Amino acid sequence: MFKRIIICSGPTVEPIDPVRFISNRSSGKSGLQLVNEAVKRGIPEIIFITGPTCFEASNPAYSVIRVETALEMREHLLRYSDDADVIIMAAAVSDYRPANYSKEKIKKDRETLTLNLVKNPDILFELGQGKKPGRILVGYAAETHDILENAREKFTRKNLDLLVLNEVSAENPAFHVDKNQVYFVTAGGFQKLEMMKKSTLASRVWDEIEKLAHE
């Protein structure tokens, strides 16, 4: 059914100086499970673009591209995206990066330190604006309040086919855990899924993608 798919996963890190950076809580576990499930389904060309994680993804059934910053992830994604049938943006891309990188470690000789941040490109928005007919574009979101309203706005604005929505809470921390509870957001509305292993969730995501392809 699909010839080439791209999965982006993990966090991005935005350097402040040689020893410090800005990042987020993403572990990359969801993205790795999505890749493993794609292998099980026999997709011939799988490109896995991943930010820094605590595990080493390696399998002859897929190509791994390791990146650090949002700009690096964008560069590689746009390079390979032209012929992709499915793009899954499960990565937690840093929204901002430091405006200025210090080549030397910033010393703690001040009581306060102000960082000037600039906005990173919205990679998923760019992909949605340039989406080719027949391509399926999947995004992930993590929200803490007004979750359905925020998810619907993101789904529409970014021209997605499927949005996997995480409600981040004490009961569902979403990051650095092996189980998760999400919503599927599609043109047809919202579907709440029960708490399940991320490996099982990856299978459900691919089921939904195949369903969208048939539609």
N, C-alpha and C positions, 0 to 999 in steps of 0.2 A: 504493500500500500504506500509506504513512504520510502524514498530513496536516500535522502540526506536530512538529518535533523541536527539541531544545535541546542545544547543545554548549557546555560550559564548558571553557576552555583557559587556558594560561599560568600564571604564578605569581600569588600575592597578595603585597602588600607591607604591612607593619604598621609605621606610623611611630613612631619614638622621640622625635624632635624635628623641627624644620623641615628638617633636612638629612640625617637618618639614618633607616634603617628596617631591619627584619628581613624576609628573604625566602628564596628558595631558587633552585636552579639551572635551573628550568624555562624553556625558550625559547618554548614555545607552538607549536612546529613541528608536533607531532602533531595538536593540535587544529585547526590551520588546514588540514591535509591531510584531516582528517575532514569539515570543512565543504566543501572543494572536491569531495570525492567525493560528498557528499550533493547538491550542485548537479548533478553529472553524472547522478545517478540521478533527477533531476526531482522531488525532494521540494518541495512547493509553499511551505511555510512553514518557514524555517530561522532559528532565533534563536541567535546566536553571542555568548556572554558571555565576554569575555576580560580577563584581567589585563594589566598592562603588558608589552609585548614590543618587540622591536627592529624589527618590521615593521608596516606599516599595512594591516590587512585591510579591503578595501572591494570590494563587489560588489552590484549591484542585486538579485541573486538571494537575498540573505540580509540580515537585520537584525543590526547590530553594537551591542552594549552594552559599553561600556568601564568597568571597575571597577578599584579598587586593593586594597581590603581584603577579608578573608574575609567580614566582616559585610555589605559592599556586594554581594558576589557572592551570598550567601545571600538577601538581600532581593530582588534582581532575579530570581533563579532561582525562588524560591517564588511570585513575582508572576505568572510566565508558565507555571508547570509544570502547572496544572490540566488543560489540554487537550492536553498533550504525549503523543504516542504513544511516543516514544523520548527518553530523557535520557542523554547521554554525559558523564560527569564525568571529562574528561581533564585538568582543572586540577590543579595542585599547590598545594593550599590550605595556608597556613601553619597549623601545629597550635597555635601560641601567638601572642599579641600582648602588647605591653607593657601592664602594668596602668595606668600613668600616662603621659600624653603631656606632654612639656615644650614649652610654647609658645615658649621661647627655646632657642637652641642650647646644649647641655650643654658646658661648657668642660672642657678636659682639664687640670684643676688638681689631680687626684688620681692616685695611682699605680694604683688599681684602681677599677672601677665595677661595681656590682651592679645588674642589671636584674631587676625583679620582673615575671614573665610570668604571664598567665592563659590558660586554654585557650579556643581558639576553638570554636564549634559544629561538630559533625561533620555537615556538610551531606549527605553521601552516606548516612549512617546515618538521618538524618531522612527523606530521600526513600524509603529502603527501608522504613521503618516505616509510611509513609503511601502506599505504592505501590498504585495502582488496578489492578484486573484488566485484563489485556491490555497494560499498559504494559511496555516493556522498559527495564531500568535497567542501564547499563554503567558500571563503575568502572575506574580505572587504579591500579596500585600500583607502587612502586619499593622493592625489598628488597635487602639486602646479605648476609643470612645466614638460614638456615632458611626459604628463600624459599617452598617449596611449602606448608609448614605454616602460615606466616604468611598466605599467599594464601588457602588454604582457610578459615582462620578468618575472614578479612575477607569473603570471598565469602558465607559463611553468615550471619555476624552482621549484615551490611548488606543482606541479602535481595536479592542481585544476580542478574541473569540471565547476565551475562558480566563477567569480570574480566580485564583485559589486564595481565599481570604483567611488569615489567621487572626483570631481575637486574642490578643496577648493579655493574660490575666494570671492571677495566682493559681487558678485551677488549670490553666492551659498556658504554661510559660512559652511554648513554641520553640524556643532556642535551646540547644544543647540537651535535648531529650529525645527519646526513641519513639515516643507516641505523640500524636497531635490530633486536635479536633479543628476542622476547617469548614468553611462554606464554599460551594462552587457557585460562581456568579457567571451566568450566560445571558444571552439575549432573551431567554425564556424566564429569567428570574433567579431566585436564590434557592439553593439546596443545602440544607445543613446535614453534615455527615457526623457520625458518632466518633468518639475517640478511638483511634486505631494506631497500629504500628506504622511508622513512616514507610516501611516497605510495602505494606498493604495499601496505604494511601497512594503511593506511586503507581500501583496497579490500577487503582480507581481513576487516577488522573489520565492514564493512558487509555482506559476504557472510554472516558469522556472525549478524549481527542479523536479516537477512532469513530465514535458516534458522530462527532461534528463533521468529520471527513465524509461520512456516508450521506450526511444531510446536504 
